[in-house]
Amino acid sequence: MAMPQSQQPNPAHPAPHNDSLSEDDRDQPLFKARDKVYPKRVSGYFRNLKWYALIALLGIYWVVPWLRWDRGPSAPDQAVLIDMDLGRAYFFFIEIWPQEVYYITGLLILAAIGLFLATSLFGRIWCGYGCPQTVWTDLFMLVERYIQGDRNARARLDKARWTFEKIWKIGATHLSWLVISAATGGAFVLYFNDAPTVLVDIFTGNASLSVYVTIASLTFSTYLLAGWAREQVCTYMCPWPRFQSAMLDDESMIVTYEGWRGEPRGPIKRRNLVRGEVPEVGHCIDCHACFNVCPTGIDIRDGLQLECIGCGLCIDACNEMMDKVGFPRDLVRFDSVQNTQLRAQGKATKISIIRPRTIFYSFLLILVASVMAFGLMNRSTLEVSVLRDRNPLFVRLSDGDVRNGYTLKVLNKEQALKTYTLQISGLNATDFQVIGQTPNQDGTFALNVAPDRVGSFRVFIAANPAKLDGDTTPFEFSVTDTDDNVRETYDTVFAGPK
C-alpha cells in the first residue's frame, strides 16, 4: 500500500528522534557535582567578630545547663530545663505548663520578627554569625585547618594518593569532628534532664534509651551537616536565602563591592602600585583573595548572591591586599547599595536606620513582647478545669433527685502547699459532695493541692429535677485560694431529664 502524501518523509524536515542530542550532551549528568570549597585562613575585624560570636554562642550552649536556680525543695534547681516527665519548661524564674504552650509560640514569633528586623538593617547577619550551621561549620573548619593546613595544603591533600600522612590527617580530622558532634548531642540532652545526674548516667550506661538515641542522632546530623554538607546547607537546604530579598532594600547594610572604584580590574606591576599612577585599571587587582576566603565559594564582585551569608570575610581579605598594594581599603565593604551609588557620584553617604520597614518590624516586635510580658506578669497561679461525666449524663436517685458526676482538676502553680475552698453557685443543689473530703460548716470543701502539682477530685451533685431549667442548667464551680483570696471559676452545666 502506498504511503499517503501527508505521511511521506520530507527530506527537508526530518522527523525528530532521540538521537537529536549530541553524544556529549547525552553524557551530561542530571545534577552538577559539588565543587568542594577550600576557604583560606584570613584575619581581620570581621574574622575576629566571628570568633567572638563562636566562643560566646558555644559557651552559652555548653554552660547554660549547669546553671542552678533555687525554686524550692519540691522543684528542680536547674536554671533552664524542659522536664518531659512533669510536663514543665523552666527558664530561671519562669515556669511554663503544657497548657501555656502559647508562650513558646510567642517566642517563635518574636524570633521571626527579630530576624526580619535584623535582616532589613544588616542583611544576613544571623546567617554569618549566629546560625548554628555557621557556628559549628566554623569550628569544624578550624579543626580541619589545624590538622591539614590552609587552603592549598587541603586541596593538595584531597588530590594526593592515599599515604600514611593522608590517612592519619583525614582520620584525625574526622575523629575530631565526631568528638565535637558527640559533645553537641550530649549537651542537648542536658536541657531535658538534670545535667549532673544524666551526665553520670551516660558514661556509666544507666541513661535511658531515648537519651542515647538523641545523642546518636544529633552526633550524626552535626557531623553530616557541619563536616560534609557545609555550604550546601545554606545554598540548597535553608529556605531563608530564597525570601531574604523581601526584607532588604537599597538602604540595608550588606557586603558590597565598590565596582565604580574597582573596575576595570586587572593585575598591575609592582612599580605602578602608587595610587593615581595607573588610571587605565581600577583598584581591583583580580587577586581572588575575596573568593579564596569565602566559606560558600562565591565571588562577591558578581554582586549580592543567594549563597552569600554576609560574614564579611571577603572584606578582611580585600583590605589586607589593599594594604599590601597601597590602595585605599574598603573596596569590598559592609555598606548599603544606596551609599555605593552615592560614592560613585561623589556625594555624601548616610546610614538610615529608621525607615518604614524597620519601624514596622520594631512596632511588631515591641507589640508581641509587650503582650507576652503582660501575660507573664498577670498569669494566675491557679487554674481550674472541670470534666462532666457523659456516660451516663445523669443518674436518678431513689428519692427522685438526679445526680451528675464531675472530675475537678485544680492546678497549683506555686512552689508551696495550697489549700483551696470549693463551692458552687447558680444551682439549687440538694446534695454536694467531694469524694474523700469532709464538708465545711457552710457547705464548702477545703481542697489541698501539693506544690507545683495538679489536684484531681471527684465531685457529685444532686438536684430536684422540678427545679432545673430544662435538660441543662448552667452553674459554676468556684475555687478560692485561702492565703491570698485568688479566685478562679469554671462554667459548666447540670444535666437532667427533659
C-alpha positions as CSV (number, residue, x, y, z in Angstrom):
1,M,0.0,0.0,0.0
2,A,1.4,3.4,-1.0
3,M,2.0,5.8,1.9
4,P,-0.3,8.9,1.8
5,Q,1.4,12.1,0.6
6,S,0.9,13.7,4.0
7,Q,2.7,10.9,5.8
8,Q,5.7,10.6,3.4
9,P,9.0,11.7,4.9
10,N,10.2,15.1,3.9
11,P,14.0,15.3,3.5
12,A,14.0,19.0,4.2
13,H,12.2,18.5,7.6
14,P,13.3,15.2,9.1
15,A,11.2,13.7,11.9
16,P,12.6,14.3,15.5
17,H,14.2,11.3,17.1
18,N,16.0,10.5,20.3
19,D,19.4,10.8,18.7
20,S,19.0,14.5,18.0
21,L,21.2,15.3,21.0
22,S,24.9,15.2,20.6
23,E,26.9,12.4,22.3
24,D,28.5,14.9,24.7
25,D,25.0,16.3,25.7
26,R,23.6,12.8,26.4
27,D,26.6,12.1,28.6
28,Q,26.0,15.1,30.9
29,P,24.7,14.2,34.4
30,L,21.4,15.5,35.5
31,F,22.9,17.2,38.6
32,K,26.2,19.0,38.8
33,A,28.7,17.5,41.1
34,R,29.8,19.6,44.1
35,D,32.8,21.8,43.7
36,K,34.4,21.5,47.1
37,V,35.1,24.8,48.8
38,Y,38.5,25.3,50.5
39,P,38.2,28.6,52.4
40,K,41.6,30.2,53.1
41,R,42.6,31.5,56.6
42,V,42.1,35.2,57.0
43,S,42.5,37.7,59.8
44,G,40.8,41.0,60.4
45,Y,37.9,42.8,62.0
46,F,35.1,40.6,60.7
47,R,37.0,37.3,61.3
48,N,37.6,38.4,64.9
49,L,33.8,39.2,65.2
50,K,33.1,35.6,64.1
51,W,35.5,34.2,66.6
52,Y,33.9,36.2,69.4
53,A,30.4,35.1,68.3
54,L,31.5,31.5,68.1
55,I,33.0,31.5,71.6
56,A,30.1,33.3,73.1
57,L,27.4,31.1,71.5
58,L,29.1,27.8,72.1
59,G,29.9,28.9,75.6
60,I,26.2,29.6,76.2
61,Y,25.1,26.3,74.7
62,W,27.5,24.2,76.8
63,V,27.4,26.2,80.1
64,V,23.7,27.1,80.5
65,P,22.5,23.5,81.5
66,W,24.9,23.7,84.5
67,L,23.4,26.9,85.9
68,R,21.4,26.5,89.1
69,W,18.2,28.3,90.2
70,D,16.6,27.7,93.6
71,R,12.8,27.1,93.2
72,G,12.2,25.4,96.5
73,P,12.5,21.9,97.8
74,S,9.9,20.4,95.5
75,A,11.2,21.8,92.2
76,P,14.3,21.1,90.1
77,D,17.1,23.6,90.7
78,Q,18.4,23.6,87.0
79,A,18.0,27.2,85.7
80,V,17.0,26.1,82.2
81,L,15.2,22.8,81.9
82,I,12.5,21.1,79.9
83,D,11.1,18.4,82.1
84,M,9.3,15.9,79.9
85,D,8.2,13.7,82.8
86,L,6.5,16.5,84.7
87,G,5.5,18.4,81.6
88,R,7.1,21.7,82.6
89,A,9.6,24.1,81.0
90,Y,11.7,26.1,83.4
91,F,13.6,29.2,82.4
92,F,15.1,30.8,85.6
93,F,12.1,32.3,87.4
94,I,9.6,31.4,84.6
95,E,7.7,28.1,84.7
96,I,5.7,27.1,81.6
97,W,3.0,24.5,81.9
98,P,1.8,22.4,78.9
99,Q,-1.4,24.4,78.5
100,E,0.7,27.6,78.3
101,V,2.4,26.5,75.1
102,Y,1.3,29.8,73.6
103,Y,4.3,31.4,75.3
104,I,6.5,29.1,73.2
105,T,4.6,30.3,70.1
106,G,5.1,33.9,71.2
107,L,8.9,33.3,71.5
108,L,8.9,31.8,68.0
109,I,7.0,34.8,66.7
110,L,9.5,37.2,68.4
111,A,12.4,35.3,66.9
112,A,10.9,35.5,63.4
113,I,10.2,39.3,63.7
114,G,13.6,39.9,65.2
115,L,15.2,38.1,62.2
116,F,13.1,40.2,59.8
117,L,14.3,43.4,61.6
118,A,18.0,42.3,61.7
119,T,17.9,41.4,58.0
120,S,16.3,44.7,57.0
121,L,19.0,46.5,58.9
122,F,22.2,44.4,58.4
123,G,21.4,41.8,55.8
124,R,22.2,38.2,56.6
125,I,24.0,38.9,59.8
126,W,22.2,36.0,61.5
127,C,23.5,33.6,58.8
128,G,27.0,34.9,59.0
129,Y,27.4,35.0,62.8
130,G,24.5,33.4,64.8
131,C,23.2,30.4,62.8
132,P,24.1,27.0,64.4
133,Q,25.2,25.8,60.9
134,T,27.6,28.6,60.6
135,V,29.0,28.3,64.1
136,W,29.6,24.6,64.0
137,T,31.0,24.8,60.5
138,D,33.5,27.4,61.6
139,L,34.5,25.2,64.5
140,F,34.9,22.2,62.1
141,M,36.9,24.3,59.7
142,L,39.2,25.4,62.5
143,V,40.0,21.8,63.4
144,E,40.4,20.9,59.7
145,R,42.8,23.8,59.1
146,Y,44.8,23.0,62.2
147,I,45.4,19.3,61.2
148,Q,45.5,19.5,57.4
149,G,46.8,23.0,56.8
150,D,45.5,26.0,54.9
151,R,43.6,26.2,51.6
152,N,46.3,25.0,49.2
153,A,47.5,22.2,51.6
154,R,44.0,20.9,52.0
155,A,43.4,20.9,48.2
156,R,46.7,19.1,47.6
157,L,45.9,16.5,50.3
158,D,42.5,15.7,48.8
159,K,44.1,15.1,45.4
160,A,47.1,13.1,46.7
161,R,47.4,9.4,46.8
162,W,46.5,7.5,49.9
163,T,49.6,7.6,52.0
164,F,50.2,7.3,55.7
165,E,50.3,11.0,56.0
166,K,46.9,11.4,54.2
167,I,45.3,8.6,56.2
168,W,46.3,10.0,59.6
169,K,45.4,13.6,58.8
170,I,42.0,12.7,57.3
171,G,41.4,10.2,60.1
172,A,42.3,12.7,62.9
173,T,40.1,15.4,61.3
174,H,37.0,13.2,61.2
175,L,37.7,11.8,64.6
176,S,37.8,15.3,66.0
177,W,34.6,16.1,64.2
178,L,32.9,13.1,65.7
179,V,34.0,14.2,69.2
180,I,32.7,17.7,68.7
181,S,29.4,16.2,67.3
182,A,29.0,13.9,70.3
183,A,29.6,16.8,72.7
184,T,26.9,18.7,70.8
185,G,24.4,15.9,71.2
186,G,25.4,15.3,74.8
187,A,24.9,18.9,75.7
188,F,21.4,18.9,74.1
189,V,20.1,16.2,76.3
190,L,21.3,18.1,79.4
191,Y,18.5,20.6,78.7
192,F,15.9,17.9,79.2
193,N,17.4,16.2,82.2
194,D,19.2,17.2,85.4
195,A,22.6,17.8,83.9
196,P,24.9,16.3,86.6
197,T,22.7,13.3,87.0
198,V,22.3,12.4,83.4
199,L,25.9,13.0,82.5
200,V,27.0,10.4,85.1
201,D,24.3,8.1,83.8
202,I,25.5,8.5,80.2
203,F,29.1,7.4,81.0
204,T,28.0,4.6,83.3
205,G,25.5,3.2,80.9
206,N,22.5,3.9,83.1
207,A,20.8,6.6,80.9
208,S,17.6,5.8,79.1
209,L,17.4,4.6,75.5
210,S,15.9,7.9,74.4
211,V,19.0,9.7,75.7
212,Y,21.4,7.6,73.8
213,V,19.2,7.7,70.6
214,T,19.1,11.5,70.9
215,I,22.8,11.8,71.3
216,A,23.5,9.5,68.4
217,S,21.0,11.3,66.1
218,L,22.5,14.8,66.9
219,T,26.0,13.4,66.6
220,F,25.3,12.1,63.1
221,S,23.4,15.2,61.9
222,T,26.1,17.6,63.2
223,Y,28.9,15.5,61.7
224,L,27.0,15.4,58.4
225,L,25.9,19.0,58.1
226,A,29.0,20.8,59.5
227,G,31.6,18.3,58.3
228,W,30.3,17.2,54.9
229,A,27.4,19.4,53.7
230,R,28.6,22.7,54.9
231,E,27.8,25.5,52.4
232,Q,25.3,23.2,50.6
233,V,23.0,23.5,53.7
234,C,23.0,27.3,53.2
235,T,22.5,27.1,49.5
236,Y,20.1,24.2,49.0
237,M,18.5,23.2,52.3
238,C,17.9,26.5,54.1
239,P,14.8,28.4,52.9
240,W,15.9,31.8,54.3
241,P,18.1,32.9,51.3
242,R,15.2,32.5,48.9
243,F,13.0,35.1,50.6
244,Q,15.6,37.3,52.3
245,S,15.3,39.8,49.4
246,A,11.8,40.7,50.5
247,M,13.4,42.0,53.7
248,L,16.1,44.0,52.0
249,D,16.1,47.4,50.4
250,D,18.8,49.8,49.0
251,E,19.5,51.1,52.5
252,S,20.1,47.7,54.1
253,M,23.7,47.2,55.2
254,I,25.2,44.3,53.3
255,V,28.5,43.1,51.9
256,T,29.1,45.2,48.7
257,Y,31.8,45.6,46.1
258,E,32.6,49.1,45.0
259,G,32.6,48.3,41.3
260,W,32.9,52.0,40.4
261,R,36.3,52.1,42.0
262,G,37.5,48.5,41.3
263,E,36.7,48.2,37.6
264,P,38.2,47.6,35.2
265,R,40.0,45.0,37.2
266,G,43.3,43.5,36.3
267,P,46.8,42.8,37.6
268,I,49.3,45.6,37.7
269,K,53.1,45.8,38.1
270,R,54.8,46.5,41.3
271,R,56.3,49.7,40.1
272,N,52.8,51.1,39.4
273,L,51.3,50.4,42.7
274,V,51.0,54.1,43.7
275,R,47.5,55.4,43.7
276,G,46.7,57.5,40.7
277,E,49.6,56.3,38.5
278,V,47.6,53.6,36.8
279,P,44.4,55.3,35.6
280,E,43.8,52.6,32.9
281,V,42.8,50.0,35.6
282,G,40.7,50.1,38.7
283,H,41.8,49.3,42.2
284,C,40.8,45.6,42.0
285,I,44.0,43.7,41.1
286,D,42.0,40.5,40.4
287,C,43.9,38.5,43.1
288,H,40.8,36.4,44.0
289,A,41.6,36.9,47.7
290,C,37.9,37.6,48.4
291,F,36.9,34.4,46.6
292,N,39.5,32.3,48.3
293,V,38.3,33.1,51.8
294,C,34.6,32.8,51.1
295,P,33.0,29.9,53.1
296,T,30.4,29.4,50.4
297,G,32.8,29.8,47.4
298,I,31.3,32.8,45.7
299,D,32.8,35.9,44.2
300,I,31.4,39.0,45.9
301,R,32.4,41.1,42.8
302,D,29.5,39.5,41.0
303,G,27.0,41.2,43.4
304,L,24.8,40.0,46.1
305,Q,24.0,36.3,45.6
306,L,21.8,33.7,47.2
307,E,24.9,31.9,48.6
308,C,26.3,34.9,50.4
309,I,25.9,34.6,54.2
310,G,27.1,38.2,54.9
311,C,30.0,37.1,57.1
312,G,32.4,39.8,55.8
313,L,35.5,37.6,55.5
314,C,35.9,38.9,51.9
315,I,36.2,42.4,53.4
316,D,39.1,41.4,55.6
317,A,40.8,39.6,52.7
318,C,40.5,42.5,50.3
319,N,41.6,45.1,53.0
320,E,44.7,43.0,53.6
321,M,45.5,43.0,49.9
322,M,44.8,46.7,49.5
323,D,47.2,47.4,52.4
324,K,49.9,45.5,50.5
325,V,49.5,47.3,47.2
326,G,49.0,50.7,48.8
327,F,45.4,51.3,47.6
328,P,42.6,52.6,49.9
329,R,40.8,50.0,52.0
330,D,37.1,49.0,51.7
331,L,37.0,48.1,48.1
332,V,34.7,45.4,49.4
333,R,32.8,46.9,52.4
334,F,29.8,46.5,54.7
335,D,27.5,49.2,53.4
336,S,24.3,49.8,51.6
337,V,23.7,49.8,47.8
338,Q,22.5,53.4,48.1
339,N,25.8,54.6,49.7
340,T,27.8,52.8,47.0
341,Q,25.8,54.7,44.3
342,L,26.3,58.0,46.2
343,R,30.1,57.5,46.5
344,A,30.2,56.7,42.8
345,Q,28.6,60.1,42.2
346,G,30.9,61.8,44.6
347,K,28.1,62.6,47.0
348,A,27.9,62.3,50.8
349,T,26.7,59.0,52.2
350,K,24.4,58.3,55.1
351,I,23.2,55.4,57.2
352,S,19.4,55.2,57.5
353,I,18.4,53.0,60.4
354,I,14.9,54.5,60.8
355,R,12.9,53.5,57.7
356,P,9.3,52.4,57.2
357,R,10.1,48.7,57.2
358,T,12.3,48.9,60.3
359,I,9.7,51.0,62.1
360,F,7.0,48.4,61.1
361,Y,9.2,45.4,62.3
362,S,10.1,47.3,65.5
363,F,6.5,48.0,66.3
364,L,5.5,44.4,65.8
365,L,8.4,43.3,68.0
366,I,7.5,45.6,70.8
367,L,3.8,44.7,70.5
368,V,4.4,41.0,70.7
369,A,7.0,41.4,73.5
370,S,4.6,43.6,75.5
371,V,1.7,41.2,75.1
372,M,3.9,38.3,76.3
373,A,5.3,40.4,79.2
374,F,1.8,41.4,80.3
375,G,0.6,37.8,80.1
376,L,3.6,36.6,82.2
377,M,3.2,39.4,84.8
378,N,-0.6,38.7,85.2
379,R,-0.7,35.0,84.8
380,S,-2.7,33.3,87.5
381,T,-1.0,30.8,89.9
382,L,-4.3,28.9,90.0
383,E,-6.2,27.2,87.2
384,V,-9.4,25.2,87.3
385,S,-10.8,22.7,84.8
386,V,-13.9,20.6,85.0
387,L,-14.9,17.5,83.0
388,R,-18.5,16.4,83.3
389,D,-19.4,12.7,83.2
390,R,-21.1,11.9,79.9
391,N,-21.9,8.2,80.3
392,P,-24.4,8.3,81.8
393,L,-25.3,12.0,81.7
394,F,-27.1,11.7,85.0
395,V,-28.3,9.1,87.5
396,R,-31.8,9.1,89.0
397,L,-31.7,8.5,92.8
398,S,-34.2,6.6,94.9
399,D,-35.7,9.9,96.2
400,G,-36.4,11.1,92.7
401,D,-33.4,13.6,92.5
402,V,-30.9,13.3,89.7
403,R,-27.2,13.3,90.2
404,N,-24.3,14.4,88.0
405,G,-20.6,13.4,88.3
406,Y,-17.7,15.7,87.6
407,T,-13.9,15.5,87.6
408,L,-12.4,18.7,89.0
409,K,-8.8,19.5,88.4
410,V,-7.0,22.3,90.3
411,L,-3.6,23.4,89.1
412,N,-1.4,24.8,91.8
413,K,1.5,26.7,90.0
414,E,3.2,27.8,93.2
415,Q,6.1,26.0,94.9
416,A,4.1,25.7,98.2
417,L,1.3,23.5,99.5
418,K,-2.0,25.3,98.9
419,T,-5.5,25.0,100.4
420,Y,-8.4,26.0,98.3
421,T,-12.1,26.5,99.1
422,L,-14.6,24.9,96.6
423,Q,-18.2,26.0,96.3
424,I,-20.9,26.0,93.6
425,S,-23.3,28.8,92.6
426,G,-26.2,29.1,90.2
427,L,-27.7,25.7,91.0
428,N,-30.3,24.7,93.7
429,A,-28.4,21.5,94.7
430,T,-29.9,19.1,97.2
431,D,-26.6,17.3,97.7
432,F,-23.0,18.4,97.1
433,Q,-20.1,16.1,97.9
434,V,-16.4,15.6,97.1
435,I,-15.2,12.0,97.4
436,G,-12.8,11.6,100.3
437,Q,-13.4,15.1,101.6
438,T,-15.4,16.4,104.6
439,P,-17.6,19.5,104.0
440,N,-17.1,22.6,106.0
441,Q,-19.9,24.0,108.1
442,D,-21.0,26.4,105.3
443,G,-21.2,23.5,102.8
444,T,-17.9,24.3,101.1
445,F,-15.0,22.0,100.8
446,A,-11.3,22.5,101.6
447,L,-9.0,21.0,98.9
448,N,-5.3,20.6,99.5
449,V,-3.0,20.6,96.4
450,A,0.7,19.8,96.5
451,P,3.3,22.3,95.3
452,D,3.5,22.7,91.6
453,R,1.0,19.9,91.0
454,V,-2.4,19.2,89.7
455,G,-5.0,18.1,92.2
456,S,-7.8,15.8,90.8
457,F,-11.1,15.4,92.7
458,R,-14.3,13.5,92.1
459,V,-17.4,15.7,92.7
460,F,-21.1,14.5,92.8
461,I,-24.0,17.0,92.8
462,A,-27.7,16.1,93.1
463,A,-30.7,18.3,92.4
464,N,-34.5,18.1,92.2
465,P,-35.5,17.8,88.6
466,A,-38.5,20.0,89.1
467,K,-36.3,22.9,89.9
468,L,-34.0,22.6,86.9
469,D,-34.0,24.8,83.8
470,G,-34.8,22.1,81.4
471,D,-32.4,19.3,80.4
472,T,-29.3,21.5,81.0
473,T,-28.9,24.0,83.8
474,P,-25.9,26.3,83.8
475,F,-23.9,26.9,87.0
476,E,-20.3,27.4,88.1
477,F,-17.6,26.0,90.2
478,S,-15.6,28.5,92.3
479,V,-12.2,27.7,93.7
480,T,-10.6,30.3,96.1
481,D,-7.0,30.4,97.5
482,T,-7.4,30.7,101.2
483,D,-4.0,32.5,101.5
484,D,-4.4,35.4,99.1
485,N,-8.1,35.1,98.0
486,V,-7.2,34.4,94.4
487,R,-10.4,33.1,92.8
488,E,-11.0,31.0,89.7
489,T,-14.4,30.0,88.3
490,Y,-15.4,27.4,85.8
491,D,-18.8,27.5,84.0
492,T,-20.5,24.1,83.3
493,V,-24.0,22.6,83.2
494,F,-26.1,20.2,85.2
495,A,-27.9,17.6,83.0
496,G,-31.4,16.4,83.9
497,P,-34.4,14.8,82.2
498,K,-36.2,16.7,79.5
